[in-house]
């Protein structure tokens, strides 16, 4: 970044509702042109954090800087109003005015800013072109589909070229197929414009697909921060392993530097690159990192099992496998078919075993 200040900086942020701490000690930074996602379950504080950055929530502690400018400081008692923060927000409900046309919806914020008519027309036209809605500029908003309303909401947000774009679960009201398509469109648009974006969702698949970095939140605090690959492959806690992606959480104890002992005396391999501390009591193993083999050959880093249940999910088949440590969830491509009751060999690489 050549020493350039982050576009979003949050330090020690706290938000309280009476005696309840909704957000406590949250801090992170978002670089210019980066898309960072706040991911977590309902009530974890992610939307409250987003609204505090937008100026829609009153924090109780911490600092918020946008493009190097302090917009909130508890110590300095500074709280810049939302309309002067240079941010734009896309809400879960879209907040589209049904009595206005598409053009009027996008132009509304520019008219409030008292821009010249020619400038408004230019900015609205550009924004509608970017979201492929120019042909519907004169259509009443009440006659738009959910996906079209979402595009209008994005066009309105980018029309005045904000410093920062905030997304509050913008795709949650769409059906699964449209949500996947709009996810790609939003990511392509954000990259093309180079906009700095902070995105909130509870959908782990969405977060992993669109983000440069993911911040996992739980109970008002940050649980882990990293790239999607780091969050998925190297969860730092039981919560992250269980919430992000599908993982088997296997209880047991560290037997020695290279093995974890699970129930039934089953020894599972540990990666040599990350020696255990010795006090770990859980091993996380992603469902997608496990291979099932039809032959009964015993080999290093394998165990025997029996297919208990098979469930077809379209893009993958989920197996429930009985093995010496209880039951194991395994996801395999639909081309790898095993009958219920079939004996299988379970194989996985040590580097995919994560101690917690």
Wavefront OBJ file of the C-alpha trace (Angstrom):
o trace
v 0.000 0.000 0.000
v 3.092 2.281 -0.060
v 2.351 3.627 3.404
v -1.174 4.708 2.476
v -3.593 4.816 5.393
v -6.353 2.164 5.415
v -9.746 3.356 4.161
v -11.402 1.920 7.279
v -9.758 1.718 10.707
v -11.585 0.468 13.796
v -9.851 0.391 17.177
v -11.251 -0.930 20.466
v -14.841 -0.437 19.328
v -17.510 -0.957 21.934
v -21.294 -0.660 21.626
v -23.582 -1.219 24.592
v -27.344 -1.434 24.956
v -28.000 -0.679 28.617
v -25.976 -3.350 30.456
v -25.487 -5.573 27.415
v -22.249 -5.355 25.411
v -23.241 -5.897 21.752
v -19.688 -5.176 20.547
v -16.591 -5.217 22.742
v -12.967 -4.468 21.854
v -13.369 -4.897 18.088
v -10.502 -3.663 15.920
v -9.505 -4.143 12.268
v -8.471 -2.243 9.139
v -9.567 -2.354 5.499
v -7.164 -1.238 2.762
v -8.093 0.757 -0.329
v -9.902 -1.452 -2.856
v -10.221 -4.362 -0.436
v -13.426 -6.271 0.304
v -13.553 -7.522 3.889
v -16.458 -9.523 5.284
v -17.749 -9.604 8.846
v -19.086 -13.128 9.266
v -20.959 -14.616 12.180
v -24.297 -15.860 13.526
v -27.244 -13.629 14.381
v -26.517 -11.477 17.415
v -22.725 -11.684 17.148
v -22.303 -7.900 16.654
v -21.421 -7.763 12.951
v -24.300 -5.521 11.835
v -23.896 -3.332 14.921
v -20.223 -2.844 13.985
v -21.193 -1.933 10.417
v -23.839 0.534 11.583
v -21.368 2.139 14.001
v -18.970 2.733 11.093
v -21.825 4.225 9.056
v -22.782 6.528 11.918
v -26.128 4.844 12.544
v -25.178 3.488 15.993
v -23.695 5.364 18.944
v -20.579 3.526 20.187
v -19.538 3.573 23.829
v -15.788 3.151 23.282
v -13.062 3.142 20.671
v -12.104 4.983 17.504
v -13.256 4.880 13.884
v -11.283 6.455 11.035
v -12.318 6.633 7.391
v -9.606 7.470 4.832
v -7.430 8.681 7.721
v -10.118 11.029 9.112
v -11.462 10.381 12.605
v -15.248 10.106 12.445
v -15.686 8.698 15.942
v -13.513 8.947 19.030
v -14.718 8.185 22.524
v -11.677 9.917 24.071
v -12.128 13.076 21.968
v -15.939 12.930 22.180
v -16.096 13.231 18.414
v -18.965 11.717 16.436
v -19.267 12.890 12.826
v -22.876 12.628 11.537
v -23.622 9.799 9.106
v -24.258 12.130 6.163
v -20.766 13.628 6.507
v -18.811 10.354 6.663
v -18.548 9.767 2.915
v -19.893 6.223 3.120
v -22.808 4.563 1.378
v -24.778 1.570 2.598
v -26.768 -1.179 0.889
v -29.381 -2.522 3.290
v -30.854 -6.001 3.595
v -34.311 -4.614 2.763
v -32.930 -2.553 -0.198
v -34.997 0.476 1.025
v -36.307 1.129 -2.496
v -39.138 3.693 -2.737
v -41.986 1.962 -4.635
v -43.648 5.225 -5.756
v -40.500 6.334 -7.617
v -39.013 5.142 -10.883
v -35.658 3.395 -11.063
v -34.009 6.665 -12.152
v -35.622 8.651 -9.330
v -34.532 6.108 -6.719
v -30.911 6.324 -7.815
v -31.036 10.113 -8.193
v -32.569 10.751 -4.763
v -29.341 11.006 -2.793
v -27.748 13.236 -5.426
v -30.717 15.599 -5.368
v -30.506 15.797 -1.570
v -26.898 16.930 -2.094
v -28.220 19.631 -4.471
v -26.095 18.612 -7.436
v -26.741 20.140 -10.844
v -29.296 18.399 -13.064
v -26.712 17.517 -15.724
v -24.388 16.018 -13.106
v -27.233 13.990 -11.606
v -28.160 12.588 -15.022
v -24.547 11.700 -15.747
v -23.994 9.996 -12.384
v -27.298 8.096 -12.456
v -26.702 6.966 -16.038
v -23.234 5.700 -15.174
v -24.466 3.859 -12.065
v -27.355 2.205 -13.930
v -25.000 1.155 -16.720
v -22.713 -0.505 -14.183
v -25.562 -2.609 -12.763
v -27.136 -3.241 -16.192
v -30.358 -1.372 -15.388
v -30.209 1.564 -17.848
v -32.997 0.100 -19.991
v -35.342 0.106 -16.965
v -34.612 3.670 -15.822
v -38.231 4.749 -16.319
v -39.873 1.683 -14.771
v -41.714 2.104 -11.438
v -39.794 0.431 -8.631
v -42.957 -1.452 -7.623
v -42.659 -3.466 -10.845
v -39.141 -4.742 -10.215
v -38.088 -8.261 -9.236
v -36.010 -8.880 -6.132
v -32.798 -9.059 -8.139
v -33.620 -5.834 -9.984
v -34.361 -4.055 -6.696
v -31.009 -5.200 -5.379
v -29.288 -3.732 -8.452
v -31.093 -0.429 -7.962
v -29.979 -0.327 -4.321
v -26.357 -0.862 -5.397
v -26.636 1.763 -8.153
v -27.967 4.287 -5.641
v -25.092 3.470 -3.286
v -22.353 3.980 -5.897
v -23.923 6.931 -7.735
v -22.140 9.586 -5.642
v -18.814 7.683 -5.692
v -18.426 7.075 -1.934
v -15.088 6.509 -0.197
v -16.438 3.350 1.420
v -19.312 1.028 0.534
v -21.031 -0.928 3.324
v -23.193 -3.993 2.652
v -25.607 -5.295 5.299
v -26.623 -8.808 4.186
v -27.676 -7.478 0.749
v -28.435 -10.896 -0.796
v -30.299 -12.613 2.023
v -33.759 -11.927 0.523
v -32.954 -13.558 -2.827
v -33.416 -17.200 -3.786
v -30.335 -19.426 -3.811
v -29.696 -19.338 -7.570
v -30.083 -15.569 -7.894
v -28.011 -15.049 -4.744
v -25.111 -16.953 -6.299
v -25.329 -14.913 -9.520
v -25.579 -11.556 -7.716
v -22.665 -12.515 -5.465
v -20.456 -12.741 -8.547
v -21.829 -9.491 -9.981
v -21.170 -7.577 -6.771
v -17.611 -8.864 -6.554
v -16.879 -8.004 -10.197
v -18.359 -4.506 -9.759
v -16.383 -3.852 -6.576
v -13.131 -4.890 -8.262
v -13.844 -2.911 -11.433
v -14.523 0.284 -9.493
v -11.784 -0.309 -6.919
v -14.226 0.513 -4.131
v -13.308 -0.246 -0.518
v -16.089 -2.448 0.840
v -17.106 -3.899 4.188
v -19.641 -6.697 3.827
v -21.791 -8.324 6.517
v -23.277 -11.790 6.177
v -24.114 -14.898 8.179
v -23.668 -17.026 5.041
v -20.250 -18.688 5.264
v -20.274 -19.773 1.600
v -20.916 -16.195 0.533
v -18.147 -14.859 2.761
v -15.570 -17.347 1.500
v -16.507 -16.716 -2.147
v -16.323 -12.924 -2.357
v -13.848 -11.752 0.284
v -10.224 -10.706 0.264
v -10.307 -11.252 4.025
v -12.876 -12.624 6.456
v -13.387 -11.502 10.053
v -15.306 -14.110 12.063
v -17.255 -12.629 14.972
v -18.801 -14.344 17.975
v -20.545 -12.832 21.004
v -19.467 -9.282 20.152
v -15.784 -10.080 19.646
v -13.490 -11.064 16.796
v -12.798 -14.789 16.860
v -10.423 -14.980 13.880
v -9.281 -12.854 10.942
v -7.613 -14.036 7.741
v -7.989 -14.902 4.085
v -10.853 -17.254 3.173
v -8.307 -20.039 2.698
v -6.755 -19.441 6.132
v -10.115 -19.302 7.889
v -11.251 -22.527 6.253
v -8.052 -24.551 6.457
v -6.655 -23.246 9.768
v -9.508 -22.425 12.174
v -8.163 -21.167 15.496
v -11.068 -22.326 17.672
v -13.923 -24.813 17.917
v -16.359 -22.034 17.049
v -14.628 -21.116 13.783
v -14.120 -24.741 12.774
v -17.790 -25.507 13.398
v -19.273 -22.296 11.951
v -17.161 -21.862 8.814
v -17.485 -24.878 6.560
v -18.366 -28.411 7.597
v -15.904 -30.016 10.001
v -15.696 -33.092 12.165
v -14.731 -32.135 15.716
v -13.103 -35.224 17.201
v -12.485 -35.263 20.984
v -9.389 -36.892 22.437
v -5.880 -36.028 23.575
v -2.390 -35.509 22.178
v -0.597 -38.852 22.451
v 2.813 -37.661 21.259
v 4.266 -35.078 18.902
v 2.933 -36.928 15.849
v -0.365 -38.455 16.986
v -3.763 -37.563 18.446
v -5.604 -40.314 20.310
v -9.359 -40.338 19.742
v -12.041 -42.567 21.256
v -11.492 -46.287 20.915
v -7.727 -45.838 20.964
v -7.718 -44.616 17.343
v -4.472 -42.776 16.570
v -4.797 -39.917 14.087
v -1.728 -38.342 12.432
v -0.624 -34.788 13.151
v 1.323 -32.550 10.747
v 5.032 -32.327 11.504
v 5.056 -28.640 10.508
v 2.902 -27.628 13.512
v 3.973 -29.399 16.717
v 1.196 -29.638 19.339
v 1.285 -27.743 22.621
v 0.080 -30.892 24.351
v -3.094 -29.515 25.959
v -5.352 -29.705 22.886
v -8.519 -31.767 23.364
v -10.107 -31.585 19.890
v -9.001 -32.389 16.364
v -10.859 -30.681 13.477
v -11.042 -32.482 10.142
v -12.931 -30.905 7.237
v -15.532 -33.150 5.609
v -14.169 -32.367 2.134
v -10.599 -33.374 3.032
v -11.467 -37.019 3.673
v -11.215 -39.749 1.028
v -13.216 -42.979 1.038
v -11.739 -46.076 -0.617
v -13.624 -49.215 -1.507
v -10.726 -51.587 -0.877
v -9.934 -52.800 2.614
v -6.195 -52.202 2.396
v -4.696 -50.804 5.575
v -2.119 -48.080 4.965
v -0.579 -45.199 6.941
v -3.039 -42.433 7.883
v -6.092 -44.604 7.222
v -8.833 -46.232 9.284
v -11.634 -48.685 8.654
v -15.278 -47.655 8.572
v -18.791 -48.603 7.449
v -21.202 -46.378 5.534
v -24.084 -45.689 7.933
v -26.057 -43.217 5.814
v -25.823 -41.698 2.315
v -27.491 -38.372 1.442
v -27.538 -36.929 -2.080
v -27.052 -33.130 -2.229
v -26.652 -32.654 -5.972
v -23.100 -31.298 -6.202
v -21.873 -33.706 -3.536
v -22.867 -36.776 -1.556
v -22.696 -36.610 2.212
v -21.841 -39.842 3.995
v -22.221 -40.623 7.677
v -19.499 -43.186 8.377
v -19.224 -45.351 11.478
v -15.593 -45.675 12.564
v -13.714 -46.476 15.807
v -14.045 -42.891 17.115
v -17.833 -42.720 16.609
v -19.265 -41.200 13.441
v -17.578 -39.183 10.717
v -19.200 -36.853 8.169
v -17.619 -37.096 4.719
v -18.452 -35.168 1.550
v -17.475 -36.708 -1.781
v -18.265 -35.950 -5.447
v -21.489 -37.538 -6.770
v -19.366 -39.815 -8.952
v -18.050 -41.629 -5.856
v -20.916 -43.886 -4.821
v -20.843 -46.200 -1.823
v -23.828 -48.212 -0.643
v -25.121 -47.957 2.899
v -23.576 -50.775 4.905
v -20.472 -50.942 2.701
v -17.059 -51.319 4.341
v -14.647 -48.533 3.388
v -11.146 -47.322 4.112
v -10.984 -43.744 5.412
v -7.922 -41.766 4.324
v -6.760 -38.190 4.970
v -3.524 -36.239 4.966
v -1.915 -35.131 8.262
v -1.735 -31.500 7.075
v -5.536 -31.391 7.101
v -5.718 -32.265 10.806
v -6.073 -29.117 12.935
v -5.630 -29.243 16.717
v -7.863 -27.038 18.827
l 1 2 3 4 5 6 7 8 9 10 11 12 13 14 15 16 17 18 19 20 21 22 23 24 25 26 27 28 29 30 31 32 33 34 35 36 37 38 39 40 41 42 43 44 45 46 47 48 49 50 51 52 53 54 55 56 57 58 59 60 61 62 63 64 65 66 67 68 69 70 71 72 73 74 75 76 77 78 79 80 81 82 83 84 85 86 87 88 89 90 91 92 93 94 95 96 97 98 99 100 101 102 103 104 105 106 107 108 109 110 111 112 113 114 115 116 117 118 119 120 121 122 123 124 125 126 127 128 129 130 131 132 133 134 135 136 137 138 139 140 141 142 143 144 145 146 147 148 149 150 151 152 153 154 155 156 157 158 159 160 161 162 163 164 165 166 167 168 169 170 171 172 173 174 175 176 177 178 179 180 181 182 183 184 185 186 187 188 189 190 191 192 193 194 195 196 197 198 199 200 201 202 203 204 205 206 207 208 209 210 211 212 213 214 215 216 217 218 219 220 221 222 223 224 225 226 227 228 229 230 231 232 233 234 235 236 237 238 239 240 241 242 243 244 245 246 247 248 249 250 251 252 253 254 255 256 257 258 259 260 261 262 263 264 265 266 267 268 269 270 271 272 273 274 275 276 277 278 279 280 281 282 283 284 285 286 287 288 289 290 291 292 293 294 295 296 297 298 299 300 301 302 303 304 305 306 307 308 309 310 311 312 313 314 315 316 317 318 319 320 321 322 323 324 325 326 327 328 329 330 331 332 333 334 335 336 337 338 339 340 341 342 343 344 345 346 347 348 349 350 351 352 353 354 355 356
